[in-house]
Every structure is written in structure tokens, then in C-alpha cells.
């Protein structure tokens, strides 16, 4: 079983998006087995999954 959480937030630019992504990644860094994947898009209707890490 897997838990998948989607965080959707309007941001001013990619720098703000990167900052939020880094905060979430840092917050969950000590959780074994948790993978944080991020994607920034200008198309709110884009539902394609992000590329896998690595």
C-alpha cells in the first residue's frame, strides 16, 4: 500500500517553487522510505506524473 500526496499551490515564479520544494524535502529528509518528487508547471490542467528521481 502507498500513500501519495499532491501539494498544489500558486507560486510567483520557479524560485518560490524551488524554495517550497526544498523546505518539504528537508522536513522529510529523516523519514526512511519517503521519496519527495516535484514538478513545476504553468499548465494547471497538466496531470502527467513527474519524472522519477535519479
C-alpha positions in Angstrom: 0.0 0.0 0.0 1.3 3.5 -0.8 0.3 7.0 0.3 0.6 9.7 -2.4 0.1 13.3 -1.5 -0.3 16.1 -4.0 0.6 19.7 -3.0 -0.8 22.3 -5.3 0.0 25.9 -4.7 0.1 29.0 -6.9 3.6 30.5 -6.8 5.1 33.7 -8.2 8.0 32.0 -10.0 10.3 29.0 -10.2 12.4 30.3 -7.4 9.5 30.3 -4.9 8.5 26.8 -6.1 12.1 25.6 -5.6 12.2 27.1 -2.1 8.9 25.4 -1.1 10.2 22.1 -2.6 13.4 22.3 -0.6 11.5 23.0 2.6 9.3 19.9 2.1 12.3 17.8 1.1 14.3 19.0 4.2 11.3 18.4 6.5 11.0 14.7 5.3 14.7 14.0 4.9 14.9 11.9 8.1 12.0 9.7 7.1 13.3 6.4 5.6 11.3 5.2 2.6 9.8 8.6 1.8 10.5 9.9 -1.6 9.8 13.6 -2.5 9.2 14.3 -6.2 8.5 17.7 -7.5 7.3 19.3 -10.7 6.5 22.9 -11.6 4.1 23.6 -14.4 2.4 26.6 -16.0 -0.4 24.4 -17.2 -2.9 23.8 -14.3 -4.5 21.1 -16.4 -1.3 19.1 -16.8 -1.9 15.9 -14.9 1.1 14.0 -16.3 3.2 12.4 -13.5 6.6 13.8 -12.8 9.7 12.0 -14.0 11.0 9.5 -11.4 14.0 10.6 -9.4 17.5 9.7 -10.4 
